[in-house]
């Protein structure tokens, strides 16, 4: 299986669940990718930087296939709020915190993010729909194969299996009730680490990949 898949859904749309399912069908999988090695060798990549940098990744891998994950707004709002509350101190830390690629992707998608905006449903919903509009336009203008799907749809497993050319795919429901560490706990030979023993490539060099 030589296909490459990029998952464009925002955090809390089922990216971890899809990544675990991807491992089980035999794909080298990265949930976040902050090194050239991870971007080059993973066959399926989700979360950062994909949900923000899909256009750059398409230029690198024009034959890649794209999966956009949707989620019902009443479910996504409280879930993304819990995540952003946890992340905010490290996102706004000027002297450290998260790596530059992650910060850039989040602030691009959630502009001028602060504690007040995290509590604003209209702000969060606007970020979601603005992102969806950009992704939809990208998918419409590109020649890439793509699938738009909600993992809560009873037909989602069948549709994913057809799109990924596998006989079946089982999508687990992970990171329930605000949990965000399920991927870290996964041990699998096809799991691609997002960093190089904790180190990341510089943001400006991330896409200078010799294929």
N, C-alpha and C positions, 0 to 999 in steps of 0.2 A: 504494500500500500504506500504509494509515493505522493499522494495528494498532500497539499498544505492547506490548513484551515485557520482562519482568523475569526475570533468571536468578538463581535462588536458591541455586545450588550454592556450596559453600565453595571457597576457593582450592585449587588443585591438583586440581580435578575436571574440567577442560577448558574453563574459562570463556574463556580467550584463544582457543582453537581455535574455539569457537562464535562469538565476536565477529568473527573474521576471516571465517568462513563467512557471517555475517550481512551484512557489507559486500558480499560477492560476490552476494548475492541482492537487493541494492538497499536495505538498511535503513540509516538513520543510526544509528550504533552508538557506544556509549561503554563502554569497559572501565574502570570506576570513574567516579563522577560527584560532584564536590564543589562544583558551582555550581548555582544555580537554572536557569540557561540550559541546562546539560547535561541535567539531569533533565527539563526541559520539552521540549527539542527532539530528544533521542535517541529513536529508536524501539525500540532494544534496549539495555538496560543490564545489566551483570554486575558481580560482585565488590562492593566497598564502594561505597555503603552498602547495596546491595540485599540481600545475604545476611542482614543484621541488621534492616533497616528496612522489610521488605516490607509490613508492616501499614500503616505510614504512607503508603507509596507506593500501596497499594490504595485508601486513602481519597481520595487525590488523583486516582487514575486507576482508577475502579471497573470500567471495561471492559477493563483491561489483561489480558494473558495471561501466565501464569507457567510457567517451565521450571525444574524442579528437577533438577540434575545429581548423579548418584551416582557413586561410584568404589569399586572393590574395596579393602577395608581394607589388605591387604598391599601394595598399590601406593600408596595414599594416605598411609600413615603415614610412610615415609621421605621422601616428597616434601614433605609439609607440615612435617616436621621441618627439612629443609634451608631451607625458606622462613622459618620462624619464627626459626631461628638467625640468619639474615641480618638479619631485621627487629627482633629484640629490642632492640638498643641504641637505636634510634630510637623504639621503642614506649615504652620506660621513661624516655626523656629528658624531664625535667620542664621544661626550659628551651627546648625546640625539638623536633627530630626530625620525626615525621610530624604531619600536621594532626589537629585534635581529633576530626573525624568518623571518620577512619580508626582512631585510637586507641580511641575509644569502641566501635566495631563489633568490633574484635579482642578487646578485654578483656571485652566482653559475651559473645562466643562462646567465648573461651579465658580464663575467669576466673582471676585471680591468676597469670597467666602469668609464669614465670621460667625461668631456664636449667635448673633441675632438672626442672621439669614437662615441658619440651620433650623431655627424654630418656625420659619415662615413656609407654610405649605405651598403658597403660590410661587415663591422663589424656587423651591425644589422642583415643583411640577414644571415650571418654565424651563429649568435646566434640562429636565428629562425630554421635554417635547422639542426644545431647540436642538438637542443632540440627535433625537430621532429624525428630525427634518434634514439635518446635515447628512446623516447616514443614508437616508432614503434617496436624497439627491445624488450622493456618491454612487450608490448601487445602481441607480437609474442611468447614470452617465457612463459607468464603467461597463466593460464587457464581461465582467466576472460572473461566475455562477454564484448564486446567493439564495439563502433561505431566511425568511423572517418567521420567527416562531415563539410561542409562549410555552414554556415547559409544563405549565399546569394543564394545557390542552390534552385531553385523553388520547388524541392522535399524534402527539408530539414524538413519541418514541418511533412510531412507524414512519413518520415524515423524515425524522433525522436519519433513520436507518437507510431509507431510500436515497437521501441526499448524500450520505457518506458511503454508499455502496457496500453496506454490510448487511448480513442477514437479519440481525436484530441488535438493539442497543437498549440497555437498561439504565435509566436515569435515576440515581438515588436522590433523596431530598436531604441535603446536607446544610450545615450552618443554620440550624433552626434556632428560633428564639434569640436572635442576635449574635449567635456564635460566629466567629470569623476565622477560626484556626484549623478547620477541618483539613485543608490542603497541607498544612505543615505536618500534620500527623500521618499523612499517607506515606507509605514505604512501598515503592514499586520500581522495578528495573527500568521502566520506560519513562519515569518521571524526570523531567529536565529541570534542573535547578535554575532559578531566575537570576542568581548572582554567582560569582566566582568566589566560593568560600567567603561570602559576605561582602565582596567587593563588586562594584558595578563599573561599567564603561561610562566614560564621559558622555553626557547627553548629546553633544555636538558630533560625536564619533559613532553613535549607536547604529546608524544606517550606512556606514561606510563598509559594507560587507562584500568581500570577495567570494562570490558564489562558485 
